[in-house]
Structures are given as structure tokens and as C-alpha cells.
Amino acid sequence: MVTKRNLSTSATSGASSESPSSKRARSKVNYNEDHDDDNDQAEDDDDEVDDKPADSKKKGKVAAAAATPATSKTSAPAKKGTETKKPIRSGAPVNTTMPNPLVLPKTPEGCIKITSWNVSGLNASLKKGYKTYITAEDADVICLQEHKVNQPLLNLVDPKVYPFSWWGFEADKKGYAGVAMFSKTVPLEVTAGLPTHPDPSITKGRIVTLEFPTCFLLGCYVPNAGEKLVRLKERMVWDVAMKAWILQLKAKGKHIIWTGDLNVCHKPIDLRNPSTNLRSAGFTQEERDGFSAILKEAELVDTFREIQGEGQDVAGQYSYYSYRFQCRIKGIGWRLDYFVTDKDFQKERVVESVIREECYGASDHVPIVLIAKGTL
């Protein structure tokens, strides 16, 4: 286990040497891409969208155009599955840029606030409202995922406000994955990577565990199973190792807060189009079962779902919207980001577990926030 005690300055982990792989050819419209590879995680525009290869659709459009006289003013009927869609919930935010100015609720007295956000590339996020959100939220701990940089960036936060910072980088690939943490409270101990994984060295850009007096906080970016599920087996190895690590931490008698982009939609309510994504990365039965096993065996709960329930009145709340296909405007999303805690912490301390739905535009993910009574 790689640890450091009494940290008051920044720490880094991992090294990079390999160029990112080129984007894979896309052959179908309804698939779920691996956004680790700087691809969007694409959803079907509708449950009824067909599975024709993209080039076949293009040929069909050309043929249709040729068959229509140039002087005709009659619009072709909309193809089934391509009609304009709307969010499930009336009044759900559909903005595509970060609101500015942005005013968010202050942390209640006697509470702590933790935010988790997949920034989908810090260099891009900084240009599109990253600091607007970070300043407005004023969280006690900031957990970032998928920063895609190769060395720590300066001026992301005020070091006087956040005296502790930690950066994790992908071991073998530049501009790929990566996690970072900033905290107003200096942790007692830091563990880089996932010690229970068969090869912990490849996990340091994926997870960091901070030990505080009352809890362990795990900031995590779970590997994606990939297009056509090419890395599903690797994902299953990760889930087993993750469960083992959490059980080890629980045995030490402190609370568990596990957060980040966990890359799974646990239940059908957690994505807009479950029926057409049963074999898409993030919603396979294998991934959902793996997540369920962690929750059950470690006696953890999904705080957002625990509070919100699963009724139709709370459907349509997602943390990820692909940049493709106008998914944000149509409300076609996935809930991939979580705050998971032990049952006692949820029952005794959790005040709120929310998705900052309006804070879209600096990333294809929106931040999530946990507010809890007491201190770290």
C-alpha cells in the first residue's frame, strides 16, 4: 500500500509515456462509446432508433434526396425515432453552457460539503466555466475525475483555502483518465491507487483514498468496459478489487464515502433508454451485478437513490449527457456519478445528496454534491 502521512502540500502519482490511441471507427448509431478514449458515451436518440450502420443511413438519405424534385417544397416525413425529444421531467435544465453568474446554496452550519465532478479534460473545462462552478460551490473537498493532464495544473483552487491537493496520473497513457483531490482539511493518510487490484501500479490514475478522523473518502474513476465491451473482463476484475478494498477499510471502524464517476447505471431509472442499452458499457447485467455485490457485501447505499426513491416523479435525473445527438436538450442522459456511503453514515449524517443539474457546459458530466452533518 502506497501511503503518505500528515500531508499539507500537493502530492502526485503515476507517470505517462504513451500517446492516446486513435478513435475507433463507429459502425452503429446506437452504441455506448468509451469516453475514456476521448469519445462521447453515446445514447440512442429514442428506444425505437434502428441499428443500421451509419454508412447505410447516409446512402438512404442520398437516395431520398435524389428522388425528391429540387423544386418541391414538401418536407419529407420525419424518420421514426428521430423526432424531437424532451426531458422526462417538466422544467428540467436543458442549458448547454455553464450559467454565469452562478449562485448555489451555502453549506449549512455544522455540515461538510463534498463535490465530485468528471471534468472530461481540465484544459477544455477551464475554458468553459470550471472556475465558475468551483467558486460558487465552495465545497470542503473537491474530487475530480478524467482530468486528462500529465502534470498538476496551477490556479485551479486557492491554495490558502485548499492546503491539501493530490494528483493521480495514468501510468502508461498521456492525456488519459486521471483523478485529483483538493481539501480544506489535511487528511491523516493518503493511499494512491487500488492496493487490492492484481496490478495496483495501473490504478493510480483511477482512485485515491483519503483518511480523515471520522471517515475514509475514496475519489474514484472506474474503468469503462469500452465499445463492444472489449474491456468488460477488466472491469469485472476492478469491481472485485474495489469490494475487497472497501471491506478492508470498513474493518478499521470508520465511515466510508465512495464517490466519483463509477461508470455504471445501477437501475433502469438511471438512464433514459434502458431497453436499447442492455449490452452497452455501463448498463450490462455484469456491471450492474458487480455494483450490487459491492453495495450488498460492504453494506453500502447509493445516497442519491436512497433519498430520491425510484418513483416516476424522480425519473430523468442524470449526471452525464453526451455532446452528440443534442442529448442534453432532449434529456437523454445517464447517471454515472455517485456518492455511496455505509448505512450508518447515510442514516445518521447525510443531509443532502444532489445532482447539480444546472451546472452543465464545462464538461459532459454535471457535478454531484453530498452534504453531511459533522466533520470529516
N, C-alpha and C positions, 0 to 999 in steps of 0.2 A: 504494500500500500504506500503510495506516494503522499506524504503529508508535510505540512509546514505549520508551526505553531506561532501564536501571537503576531499575526501578520498585520502590519499597519501601512504597508506600501504595496504597489502593484506586483503581481506575480504572473508569469507566463508559462505556458505548457505547450509542448509539441513542436514539430518542425515541418517545413514544406519544401518539396523538391520537384514535384511532378506537375506538368501542365494539365488543366482540366480536360476531360475527354470531350470530343465534339458531340453536338446534339445528334441523337438518333433520328433516323428517318421515321416520319409518322405516317402510318398507313390507314388509320381509322380516326373517325371523329370522336366516337365515344370511348375514351380510354382515360386512364389516370396516370399522368406523367410523373416522373420522379423530379420534384423541384429541387433536390439536392444538386442536380446537374444543371442548374440554372434554367430548367424548363418549368413552365407553369404546370400545376396539377389540375388537369382539365376535367370538367364535368360535362355530362350530356346537357344540352340545352333543354331537353324535355325527356320524360320517360319513353316517349314514342320515337325519339330520334333513331334513325336507321343505322345499320352497321356497314354501309357501303364504303369502300376505300375512297379516299379523298380524290384521287385522280378520276375515278369513275363518276363522281359527282360533278367534277369540272367538265368532263365530256358531255354529261347530261345537260348542263347549263348552256354549253356552246350549241348543242343541237337544238335546244329550245329556242335560243336566240335566233338561229338560222331559220327556224320555222315560223317566226313571227315577223310580219311585214314591218319594214322600218317606219312606215307612216302610221302604224297602228297606235292608238292612244289607250288601248285597253290594257290594264295591268294584269300580268299573269297571276293566277291564284297562288296564295302562299302555300308552300310545301308543308305537309303535315309534320309537326314537330319543330317548325321554325317560327311559329307565331311569337309575337312579343309576350314575354312573361313578366310577372310582377312578384315581389316578395310575398311570402305566405302571410306575414303579419302586416296589417294596415299600419302605415306610419313608420315602418322600419327604415332606417337610414339607407340612402342609395347614393350618397356623395362619393365621388371618385378622387377627391383631393382632401388633404388634411384641413380641417376647419382652422381658421386663423382670423381673429383671436379664438383661443380655446380655453374655456373655463370648466374645470372639473371639481367635484366635491372634495373638500379638505378632509384629511384623516381625522376621524372622531377622536376626541380626547380619551387618553388611556388605551389607544389602539395602535397597532402597527399596520402598515400598508406595504404589500409586495406586488410588483408588477412583473409580468412575463410577456415577452414580445419576440416573435420571429421577425427580424427586420429585413430579411431577404436581401442582404447586401448592404452593409453600412454606408459605403460610399454613395450609393444611389439614394438610400434613405435620408441621409443628411441633406440632400438637395430638395427633398420633398416633404419636409415637416417633422423630421425626427426630434429636433430640439423643442419644437412647439409642444409636442406631446410630453416629452420628458420633464420639461419645466412645469407644465400645467398639472401633471400628476403628482410630482413631488413625493415619490414613494420612498420608503425606508430602505428597500432593497430593489434593485433593478436586475432582472435576469434576461439576457439577450441570447437569441439563437440565430444561427445561419448568418454570422457577420461577414463571412467571405473575405476577410482581410488576412494578411500574412504577418502583421505585427500590430501591437497596440496603437490605437489612434488617440491623439490628444484632444482635449477640449470637448469630449463627449458629455462629461459631467463636471461639476465644480469639485475639485479635489478637497476643498475645505469642508464641503458638505458630505462628500463621499470619500472618506480617508482610505477605504479599502477598495481595491479593484483586482480582478483576476481575469486572465485571458487564456483560452484554450484554442489551440490550432490543430487542424487536421494533420496527422503525421506524414502523410505521403502526397497530399494534393494541395496545390496552391489555389486560393480563391474558392475554397470548397468548405461548406459546413462552418464549424467554429461556434464557441459559446463564450460569453463574457458575463461577469457579475460586478455590480457596484453596490456598496453597502455603507450606510451611515454608522453602523455598528461593526467593529472589527471582530471577526469570528475567532473562536478559540482554536480552531484547526481547520485545515483545508485538505480535501482529498481530490486529487486530479484523476480523471478517468474512472473506469469501472473495474475495480480490483477483482471481481468475481468472473470477469469475462475470460475466455480461453486465451485471448491475446490482449491484455489491458493496454498495451502500447498504442493500439489503433483507436482507442476510445477517448483520448484526452481532448479531442476537439468536439466531444459529444456530451460530456457531463462533468460537473464539478459538485462536490458535496461540501457545504459549509456547516461546521458545528457551532452552535450557539448555546448559551446556558440552558435554554429550555427545549431546543429542537435541533433537528438536522434539516437543512434546506438543500434540496437537490435540484439544481438547474440543469435541464436535460433537453437534448435534441436527438430524439430517437431516429435511427436509420430508417429510411424509406424502403419498402420492398421493391420499388423500381417498376419501370414499364415492363409489362408482360410478366411481372413478379419474378424477375431474374434474381433478386436478392431476398426472396421470401425466406429461404432457409437461414440465411444470415440474420434476418430479423428475428426468427424464432430463437436462435442462439442468444441474441441480445435480451429477449424477454425473460428467458430462464435465468440469465446472469443478473438481470435487474431485480428479479424477485429475490434471488439469493442475497444480493447486496442490501436490499431494504430489510430483509429479515435479520441480517447481521446488525444493522443499525437499531432496529426495534429492540433487540435483545439488550441494548445498552440503557434502556429505560427512558429515552427521551421521545418527544413527539416527532412525527415525520411530516414534512411538507415536500411533496414531489411535484415539480412544475415544469412547464416548457411545452414545446411542440412535440407531443408524444406520437404524432403521426398515426392516429387511429380514430375512427369514428366508432365509438363503442356500441351504439344502438341506432336503429333506423332513423330515429328522430334527430340524430346528429348530422345528417346530410340531407340535401334537398331531394336527391334522386336515388334512393337506396336500391330500387328494383333493377336499375341498369348498371349498378356498380358492384355487384356481388363478387366479381373477380378483379376488382380494381384495388391497387395498393392503398391500404388504409381502411378498407372495408371488407377484406376477406374474412371468412369464418375463422381461419387460423389466427389472424392478428387480433380479432375480437376476443377469441377464446384465450389467447395469451394474456391480454389485458385483464380479462375477467379473473384468470387464475392469480394474477398478482394482487388484485383487489381482495379476492376471497382469502387466499392463504396468508396475506400480510394484514388482513383485517383493516383495509383502507376503504375510503369512499371518495367518489367524484363529487367534490363540494358543490360545483355548479348544478349538477343534476339532482343532488340531494336537496338543494334548496328550491330549485325550479320545478321539480317533478317532470312528468312525461306527458302531460295533457296537451291536447291540440292547441290550447291557448298560449302555450310557451314554445310552440314549434317555430322554426325559422330563425333561430339564434345561432349564428355561426361565427367562427373566428378566422376563416380563410375563404377568400373569393378569388378565383383565377382572374388574371388580367385578360384572358381570352374570352370571346363569345359574349361580352357585356355581362359577365356573371354577377358583378356587383349590382348593376342596375336591375337585373332580373331576380336578384335574391337567390342565386344558385350558389350555395356555399357548403362548407364542411366545418364541423367543429373538431379541430385537430389539437387544440391547445387546452391544457387542463391545470387545475390545482387539485391535487389528490392529497388527502391527509389521513391520519389514523382516526378512528371513530371517536375517540375521546376528545381529540382536538376539535373535530367538527362539532361535536355536541356542546362542548364547554366554552370554546373560544371563537369560533368563526362567526363573524357578524355579516359579512357580505362576500359573495363570490360572483363577479360580474364580468361580462364581455363588454369592452368599450367599443360598442358597435359603430359609433360615430367617428372614431379615430382611424379612418381608412385613408390611404393615399400615399403614405410614406413606405408602405410595404403591401404585399398581397395578403398579409395577415393583419388583424387588429389586435391590440394588447388585451390581456386579461388581468384582472386585479383581485387580490384577496385581502380582506380587512379582518383582523383578528384582535381580540382583547389581549391586553398584557404586553409583554416584551418578548423579544427574540431570546 
